[in-house]
Amino acid sequence: MFESILKIFRKKRLARFASNVQTSLLPLSAISSVNVVIDVEEPDFDKLKDDILSWGRQVGLKVNIYFFDFRKIGKDELLLTSIQTTIIRKELDWIGMPSISKIGNLLYEPSDLFISMVDNGDFPIEFVSKCAKARFKIGRRAFKGHAYDMIISGTPTEDLHSDARHIFAATKEFLTKIR
């Protein structure tokens, strides 16, 4: 019963905030700003962050990185990333929607490219992916309703995560081939 109510409210929230920006494949020359979402639980997420920032500097893009950190953090533990750009579990509302104060820039400021490096199908990433105002969207997991223009997935490793750094490298390579 609760699951069906949850689905109804999630559907309404998605309809309210869904992006109406027309999306399509864009060549790298038409991209100037990029929003990226990374899962802090991803192995080597800090190296992935460095790879993304380095790539942005190399090709002259404005890069904004947002983090999802849904780990259970103890009282003595600290966040691994900036509190301003990190969505944590306790900031989700009862239906699983991230706080608008955290993702407002992602939702309201248009960008040319949105990349989700999060490899799960949970509602918070579905919400962010479908509501981001980007002209070209790349993700790792498909959602009902076609949130992405392109999906790049990898083969799972021993810990059941694909290597996000390899996925990002494949994404960069693909972006250079679009004309």
N, C-alpha and C positions, 0 to 999 in steps of 0.2 A: 504494500500500500504506500509506504513512504517513498519507495523508488519511483512509483508512477507520479506522485506529487512533485518529487524532485525534478523529474524529466519535464514536467509542465512548466515549472518555474525557470528551469534552465533554458528551455526553448523560448520563453518570453524574454528573458534577459538577452539572449543571442539576437533575437529579432530587434530589440530596442537599440543595441549597440553595434550591430553588424555593419561592416564597412560597405559603402556603396561605390567605392572607387573601382573603376574598370581595371582589371588586371590582365597582364599578358607577359610573355617573355620579352625581356628588354636586353639590348646589347650593353656591355659594360660602359661604353661611351655615353649612354643615356642615363647612367646611374651616378648620383652625387651623394646620396645619403642612404645609410643602411642601419636597420635596427636588427639586432641579433638577440635571441633568447637562448641561454645555456642552463643546463641542469647541473647544479653544484655536485650532485652525486655521480656525475659522469667521471670515469677515471681520467686523470690528467686534465681536469677542467681548466686549471690555471694555465697550462701550456696551450690549450685550445684558445683561451682568451688572448694570450700573447700572439698566437698565430693570426687570429682575426684582426687584432689591432695593427699588427705588422703589415698584413695584406692591405688594410685600409690606408695606411700611410704610403705604402708602395704605389698604389694605384690612385691615390688622391681622393679618397672618400671620407666623408664624415661618418664615423661609426659610433653607435650607441649600443651598449651591451646591457641587457637585463638578465638577472639570475633568478632561477627558481631553486629555493632551498627548503625542501619539505622534510628534512631530517628532524628527529627529535633532539633538540638542543637542551643540554642540561644548564643548570643555573650558573655554573662556573665556565661554561663554554662560550666562545665568541663566534660571531659570524665570520665566514671566510671572505666575504665580499662587502661592499659598501651597503649600508642600510638604506640609502636613497634609491638604489637600483636593484634591490633584492626583495623578491616576494617570498615571504615565509608562511608556513602553515597557519599560524594564528592570525594572519591578515586576510585569510579567506573567509567569506561569509558562509552562512549555513548551506548554501547551494554549491559552494566551491568557487565562487567568483572572486578574483583578486580585487584588492582595494583600488578604487579609481584613483586615489591620491598617488599610488605607486605607479600605475600604468597609464596615467593620463596622457603623458607625452607620447607614449606608444600608440594610444588610441586616437588622439586628437590632432597630432602633428603629422601631416602627410610625409611619406618618405618614398624613395624610389624602390627600395628592396627590403624585404623582411625575410630573415632566415631563422627558422626554428631548429636548433640543434638538440632539442629535447626529444628523446626516444620513448615516449609513452603516449597513450591516448586519453589521459585524464582530462577532466573538464577545464581546469585552469588553462592548460595549453591550448585546448580547443577554442576557448573563449578568446584568448589573446590572438591566436592565429586568424580566426574568422573576423575579428573586430579591428585588427591593425589596418591603418589607412595607407597601405603600400600599393604601388603599381605592379609589383612583381613579388610573388611569394614562393619561398622554397621551404620544404619541410622534410621530416624523416618518417612521419606516420600519416596515413590518409585518414580523413574524417568524413563522415557522411555530410554531403553538401559541398564537397570539393573546396576545401580551404586553400589549397596550394595550386600554383601553376606547374610546379615541378616537385617530385618527391624523389629524394635520393636516400636509399637505405643500404645497409651493409650486411655482412654476415656476422652473426653473433660470435663472440669470443667465449672463453671459458666461463666468465662471470655473467654471461647472457647480455652484455652490452656490446654493441658494435663500436669500433674504435672511431670516436667522433672526430679525431684529428684527420683520419683517412677520409671520412665522409666530407669534411670541410675542404680537404685538398681536392677531392673529386668535384665538389661544388665550384671551387675557384677555376678549375680546368674547364668545366662546362661553360662557365660564364664567359671565358675568353673566346669560346667557339661560336657564341651567338652573334650573328651579324644583322 
